[in-house]
Amino acid sequence: MIQNRLLRSLFFNFIVLMSTLKWFFLATIAGLLVGLAATVFLRTLDFGVNKVYAWNNHFLLIPLAFVLSIFIVRTFAPDAKGHGTDKIIEAIHKKAGLIEAKVIPVKLVATLITLILGGSAGKQGPCAQIGAGVASVFAKITRMKELDRKRFVLCGISAGFSAVFGTPIAGAVCAGEVIFVGRFSYREFLPSLVASYFSFFVTRYFGVTHLIYNIEFEIGNDIGLVFHMLFLGIFIGVVAIIFITLMTGIEHGVEKIKISPYIKGILGALVLVGIVVATGSLDYIGLGTHVIDDALAGNAIAGEASFLKMLTTSVTLGTGGSGGVLSPIFYIGSTAGNFWAQLMSKDIALFSAIGMIAFLAATTNTPLAAILLGMELFGVKVGSFGSIACAVSYLIVGHMSVYPSQVLKENKTFFTYTKTDVVMKEVDRSDYVIHDTFLKNLIDKYRRFVHKKDVNGDL
């Protein structure tokens, strides 16, 4: 009997070993394929931006960018519309990880046009969508079953993230964290990690440059800094709510307008052109990486920078431009943290860095990936203290997300229950069951107070 149990245990462990080796091999292939596709995209983007941005009035090309992007997406692959990561999440949940092959070139071209000609968007989402598309096509060719195909597509997400930012660990954790809110997919961690590293190796080999920052700061008072992280997290969470509300509001508002999508695109582009003319600055269009660099170098950034970037990004993605949201998220988060540091007379570079990762945690519901990103980009010390701001901002934003296709698996709030296993865009924020006695009594007292004032005619 003991011998049979031992044999069964050994056989099971052998199967686990073979499965692990299989996925190490498959993830390596995913990383190599996505790394090559991402290299083409990123090198072309850098070349185009350097050429076009040499002309100071390149922002006048934004209307052309939006019209071309709309035409390409509508004509060849409507699934390439919007920002890439959310489309991948939707494909995993609703289409078993199937992504049409034509999405890859269409997304690549539409995004290149949008970003090179001045649209305000990011490059990670499209890179992740291209990577996931490559992975999905490979899975279809090799006839992978549904579970394996989904896992392989997640490898594409992590590889795309790593290719852009050069942060393989954060990329792998993001892939396991971004699909669901409140649940981490541990089973996919090793394949995603391997794919991330190989994608990173490929892009670096072919000359793609990644973000490298050195944030030096003196802690001084450890306990004091912890409380500063608490208040920074609250501030960043509020900024995240404003951004998500603005972005979804503009998107839904534009959808309701019954005019040609090309006219919508031109009008949206003219808003961006108007902002450039009104401010006399090109800082709020394009990728905006130079502004991020300035903020992280400790230079003071204008307080309105965060809001103007929110507006240009929301208009770009809402009226027909193609691109992602992570680069704008980095921009908004770093400039918001920069502004808070100026108000509090604190270390500008440190608060800009932590503002950046905390804003990522809040808007995408990926606090673990944000913390690890902070450690990989800025060092363990920055990421360690920043983890507090990330956790706080993640909670403050509540059940909101820039990725409405995420599935809510666990309530984020401490005092309420709401329906789970629904996509974030369908969460009913008015349908809460309050279970915290203290807060329930407080809310009841407030309602009685308001009702009394209503009866007395004071309101």
C-alpha positions in Angstrom: 0.0 0.0 0.0 2.8 2.4 1.0 4.7 1.5 -2.1 1.7 2.2 -4.4 1.2 5.6 -2.7 4.8 6.4 -3.2 4.7 5.4 -6.9 1.5 7.5 -7.4 3.2 10.5 -5.7 6.3 10.1 -7.8 4.3 9.8 -11.0 2.3 12.9 -10.2 5.5 14.9 -9.4 6.9 13.7 -12.7 3.8 15.0 -14.6 4.1 18.3 -12.8 7.8 18.5 -13.8 7.0 17.8 -17.4 4.2 20.4 -17.5 6.5 23.0 -16.0 9.2 22.2 -18.6 6.6 22.4 -21.3 5.4 25.8 -20.3 9.0 27.1 -19.8 9.6 26.1 -23.4 6.3 27.6 -24.7 6.8 30.8 -22.7 10.3 31.2 -24.2 8.7 31.0 -27.7 6.1 33.6 -26.7 8.8 35.9 -25.3 10.9 35.6 -28.5 7.9 36.2 -30.8 6.5 39.1 -28.9 10.0 40.6 -28.4 10.5 40.7 -32.1 7.1 42.2 -32.9 7.6 44.7 -30.1 11.0 45.6 -31.4 9.6 46.5 -34.8 6.9 48.6 -33.3 9.1 50.4 -30.8 12.0 51.1 -33.2 9.6 52.4 -35.8 7.9 54.6 -33.3 11.2 56.1 -32.1 12.2 56.7 -35.7 8.9 58.3 -36.6 8.7 60.5 -33.5 12.3 61.8 -34.0 11.6 62.7 -37.6 8.1 64.3 -37.1 8.8 66.1 -33.8 11.7 67.9 -35.4 9.1 70.2 -36.9 7.8 72.5 -34.2 4.3 72.7 -35.6 3.8 68.9 -35.9 0.7 69.2 -33.7 -1.1 70.5 -36.8 -1.0 66.9 -38.1 -3.2 65.5 -35.3 -6.4 65.8 -37.3 -4.8 63.8 -40.1 -3.7 61.2 -37.5 -7.2 60.7 -36.1 -8.8 60.4 -39.6 -6.3 57.9 -40.8 -6.5 55.9 -37.6 -10.3 55.7 -37.7 -10.2 54.7 -41.4 -7.7 51.9 -40.9 -9.4 50.4 -37.8 -12.9 50.7 -39.2 -11.9 49.2 -42.6 -9.6 46.4 -41.6 -10.1 45.4 -38.0 -12.8 47.0 -35.7 -11.5 44.9 -32.8 -8.3 47.0 -32.9 -10.3 50.0 -31.7 -9.6 51.6 -28.3 -6.7 51.0 -25.9 -5.1 47.6 -26.3 -5.0 45.9 -22.8 -8.8 46.1 -22.2 -9.4 44.4 -25.6 -7.1 41.6 -24.5 -8.9 41.2 -21.2 -12.2 41.1 -23.1 -10.9 38.5 -25.5 -9.8 36.3 -22.6 -13.1 36.5 -20.8 -15.5 36.4 -23.8 -13.6 34.9 -26.7 -11.5 32.2 -25.0 -8.3 34.1 -25.8 -9.0 34.2 -29.6 -7.6 37.4 -31.3 -7.8 37.8 -35.0 -4.5 37.9 -36.9 -5.4 41.1 -38.7 -5.6 43.0 -35.4 -1.8 42.8 -35.2 -0.8 44.9 -38.2 -3.9 47.2 -37.9 -3.1 48.0 -34.3 0.5 48.6 -35.1 -0.1 50.9 -38.0 -3.0 52.8 -36.3 -1.0 53.4 -33.1 2.1 54.5 -34.9 0.1 57.0 -36.9 -1.6 58.4 -33.8 1.5 58.7 -31.7 4.0 59.8 -34.4 1.6 62.6 -35.5 1.0 63.9 -32.0 -2.0 62.0 -30.4 -1.9 61.7 -26.7 -1.8 58.0 -25.8 0.6 55.3 -24.8 2.6 52.5 -26.4 2.3 49.6 -23.8 -1.4 48.8 -24.5 -0.9 48.4 -28.2 2.4 46.5 -27.6 0.5 44.2 -25.3 -2.3 43.8 -27.8 0.2 43.0 -30.6 2.0 40.6 -28.3 -1.3 38.9 -27.3 -2.3 38.7 -30.9 1.0 37.1 -31.9 0.5 34.6 -29.0 -3.1 33.9 -30.0 -2.2 33.3 -33.7 0.6 30.9 -32.6 -1.8 29.1 -30.3 -4.3 28.7 -33.1 -1.7 27.4 -35.5 -0.5 24.8 -33.0 -4.1 24.0 -32.0 -3.8 24.7 -28.3 -6.8 24.0 -26.2 -8.7 26.8 -24.6 -7.0 26.8 -21.2 -3.5 26.7 -22.8 -4.4 29.4 -25.3 -5.6 31.7 -22.6 -2.3 31.1 -20.6 -0.3 31.7 -23.8 -2.1 35.0 -24.5 -1.3 36.1 -20.9 2.3 35.4 -21.8 1.8 37.9 -24.6 0.5 40.5 -22.2 3.5 40.2 -19.9 6.0 40.1 -22.7 4.5 43.2 -24.2 4.7 45.0 -20.9 8.3 44.0 -20.4 9.2 45.0 -23.9 8.1 48.6 -23.4 9.3 49.2 -19.8 12.1 46.8 -19.3 10.5 45.4 -16.1 10.1 41.7 -16.5 8.9 40.9 -12.9 6.3 43.7 -12.9 5.2 42.5 -16.4 4.6 39.0 -15.2 2.7 40.0 -12.1 0.6 42.5 -14.1 -0.5 39.7 -16.4 -1.6 37.6 -13.5 -3.3 40.5 -11.7 -4.9 42.6 -14.4 -7.5 40.0 -15.6 -9.4 39.9 -12.3 -9.8 42.4 -9.5 -9.1 40.8 -6.2 -7.6 37.6 -7.5 -4.1 36.7 -8.7 -3.6 33.9 -11.2 -0.6 32.1 -9.6 -0.8 29.3 -12.2 0.2 31.7 -15.0 3.0 33.3 -13.1 6.0 31.1 -14.3 5.0 31.2 -18.0 4.4 35.0 -17.8 7.7 35.5 -16.0 9.7 33.5 -18.6 8.0 35.3 -21.5 8.7 38.7 -19.9 12.4 38.0 -19.5 12.9 36.7 -23.1 10.9 39.6 -24.5 13.1 41.9 -22.5 16.3 40.2 -23.7 15.2 40.4 -27.4 14.2 44.1 -27.3 17.4 45.0 -25.5 19.5 43.0 -28.0 18.0 45.0 -30.9 18.7 48.3 -29.3 15.4 49.3 -27.6 16.1 51.5 -24.7 14.1 51.1 -21.5 13.4 53.4 -18.6 16.2 53.7 -16.1 15.9 56.1 -13.1 18.0 56.7 -10.0 16.0 58.2 -7.2 18.2 59.2 -4.3 16.6 60.5 -1.1 17.2 60.7 2.6 14.4 59.2 4.7 14.9 61.3 7.8 11.8 60.3 9.8 10.5 56.8 8.9 7.2 57.1 10.7 6.6 60.6 9.2 7.2 59.3 5.7 4.7 56.5 6.3 2.0 59.0 7.1 3.0 61.1 4.1 2.5 58.0 1.9 -1.0 57.6 3.4 -2.0 61.1 2.4 -0.3 60.9 -1.0 -2.2 57.6 -1.6 -5.5 59.3 -0.8 -4.7 62.3 -3.1 -3.6 60.0 -6.0 -6.8 57.9 -5.5 -8.9 61.0 -5.9 -7.0 62.0 -9.0 -7.5 58.4 -10.4 -11.3 58.8 -9.9 -11.3 62.0 -11.8 -9.3 60.5 -14.7 -11.4 57.4 -15.0 -14.6 59.4 -14.8 -13.4 61.9 -17.4 -12.1 59.2 -19.8 -15.3 57.1 -19.6 -17.5 60.1 -19.7 -15.9 61.5 -22.9 -16.0 58.0 -24.5 -19.7 57.5 -23.8 -20.6 61.1 -24.6 -18.8 60.8 -28.0 -20.6 57.5 -28.8 -24.0 59.2 -28.3 -23.3 62.0 -30.8 -24.9 60.9 -34.1 -22.4 62.2 -36.6 -19.7 60.7 -38.8 -16.9 59.1 -36.8 -14.5 61.1 -39.1 -16.1 64.4 -38.0 -15.8 63.2 -34.4 -12.1 62.5 -34.9 -11.5 65.9 -36.5 -13.3 67.7 -33.7 -11.3 65.8 -31.1 -8.1 66.5 -32.8 -9.0 70.2 -32.9 -9.4 70.1 -29.1 -5.8 68.9 -28.8 -4.6 71.6 -31.3 -6.5 74.2 -29.3 -4.8 73.1 -26.1 -1.4 73.4 -27.7 -2.2 76.9 -29.0 -3.8 78.0 -25.7 -1.0 76.8 -23.5 1.9 77.5 -25.9 3.3 74.1 -25.0 3.7 70.7 -26.6 4.0 69.0 -23.2 0.4 67.7 -23.2 0.3 65.7 -26.4 2.3 62.8 -27.7 3.9 60.3 -25.3 5.1 63.0 -22.9 8.1 61.0 -21.8 10.2 64.2 -21.4 7.7 65.5 -18.9 7.9 62.3 -16.9 11.7 62.5 -17.0 11.6 66.1 -15.7 9.3 65.2 -12.9 11.4 62.2 -11.8 14.5 64.3 -12.0 13.1 66.5 -9.3 12.1 69.5 -11.5 8.8 71.3 -10.5 6.0 70.7 -13.0 3.0 73.0 -13.4 0.0 72.0 -11.3 -2.4 71.8 -14.3 -0.2 69.3 -16.2 -2.0 66.3 -14.8 -5.5 67.5 -15.7 -4.5 68.7 -19.2 -2.9 65.3 -19.9 -6.1 63.6 -18.7 -8.1 65.7 -21.1 -5.9 65.2 -24.2 -5.6 61.4 -23.5 -9.4 61.0 -23.0 -10.1 63.0 -26.2 -7.6 61.1 -28.2 -8.9 57.6 -27.2 -12.5 58.7 -27.1 -12.6 60.3 -30.6 -10.8 57.8 -32.7 -7.1 57.8 -31.9 -5.3 54.5 -31.3 -3.0 53.8 -28.4 -2.7 52.7 -24.8 -3.2 54.3 -21.4 -0.1 53.3 -19.4 2.2 56.0 -20.7 -0.4 58.7 -19.9 -0.9 57.0 -16.5 2.8 57.4 -15.8 2.6 61.0 -16.9 -0.4 61.9 -14.8 0.8 60.0 -11.8 4.3 61.4 -11.8 3.1 65.0 -12.3 0.3 64.6 -9.6 2.9 63.3 -7.2 5.2 66.2 -8.3 2.5 68.7 -7.5 1.7 67.2 -4.1 5.4 67.3 -3.2 5.5 71.0 -4.1 2.4 71.6 -1.8 3.9 69.7 1.0 7.5 70.9 0.5 8.8 67.4 0.1 11.3 65.6 -2.1 9.9 66.2 -5.6 11.7 63.3 -7.3 10.6 60.8 -4.6 7.0 61.9 -4.6 6.9 62.0 -8.4 8.1 58.4 -8.6 5.7 57.1 -5.9 2.8 59.1 -7.5 3.5 57.4 -10.7 3.3 53.8 -9.3 0.4 54.7 -7.0 -1.6 56.0 -9.9 -0.9 52.8 -11.9 -2.2 50.8 -8.9 -5.4 52.8 -8.6 -6.4 53.1 -12.3 -5.6 49.5 -13.3 -6.3 47.7 -10.1 -2.8 46.1 -10.1 -1.2 47.2 -6.8 1.3 44.3 -6.7 2.6 45.0 -10.2 2.8 48.7 -9.4 4.9 48.0 -6.3 7.3 45.7 -8.2 7.5 48.2 -11.0 8.6 50.8 -8.5 11.3 48.5 -7.2 12.5 47.6 -10.7 12.5 51.2 -11.9 13.5 53.2 -8.8 15.0 50.8 -6.4 13.8 48.7 -3.5 13.7 51.6 -1.0 11.4 53.7 -3.2 9.1 50.8 -4.0 9.0 49.7 -0.3 7.7 53.0 0.9 5.6 53.5 -2.2 3.7 50.3 -1.5 1.7 52.1 1.2 0.6 54.8 -1.3 -0.2 52.0 -3.9 -2.3 50.1 -1.4 -4.2 53.2 -0.3 -4.9 54.6 -3.8 -6.0 51.1 -4.9 -8.7 51.1 -2.2 -9.7 54.8 -2.6 -10.6 54.4 -6.2 -13.1 51.7 -5.3 -14.8 49.7 -8.1 -13.5 51.8 -11.0 -11.0 51.0 -13.6 -9.5 52.1 -16.9 -10.0 48.5 -18.0 -13.8 48.1 -17.7 -13.6 44.5 -18.9 -11.8 43.4 -15.7 -13.9 40.9 -13.7 -14.5 41.8 -10.0 -13.7 38.8 -7.9 -13.5 40.4 -4.4 -15.0 43.5 -2.9 -12.3 46.2 -2.5 -14.1 48.2 0.3 -14.0 47.4 4.0 -17.5 48.3 4.8 -19.7 47.0 1.9 -20.6 44.0 -0.1 -21.6 44.2 -3.7 -22.1 41.6 -6.5 -19.0 39.9 -7.7 -18.1 37.9 -10.8 -19.2 40.8 -13.0 -17.1 43.0 -15.3 -16.2 46.3 -13.7 -18.3 48.4 -16.1 -21.4 46.5 -14.8 -20.7 46.9 -11.1 -23.7 48.8 -9.7 -22.2 51.3 -7.3 -25.6 52.0 -5.8 -26.3 48.4 -4.9 -24.1 48.0 -1.8 -24.9 46.0 1.3 -23.3 47.9 4.2 -22.0 45.5 6.9 -19.9 47.9 9.0 -22.1 48.8 12.0 -20.4 52.1 12.9 -20.6 53.4 9.3 -24.2 52.1 8.8 -25.3 54.0 11.9 -23.4 57.1 10.6 -25.1 56.9 7.2 -28.5 56.4 8.8 -28.0 59.4 11.0 -27.0 61.5 7.9 -30.1 60.3 6.0 -32.4 61.2 9.0 -30.7 64.6 9.2 -31.2 65.3 5.5 -34.8 64.0 5.7 -35.6 66.3 8.6 -34.2 69.3 6.8 -36.3 68.3 3.8 -39.4 68.2 5.9 -38.7 71.6 7.4 -38.2 73.1 4.0 -34.6 74.0 4.6 -33.4 72.2 1.5 
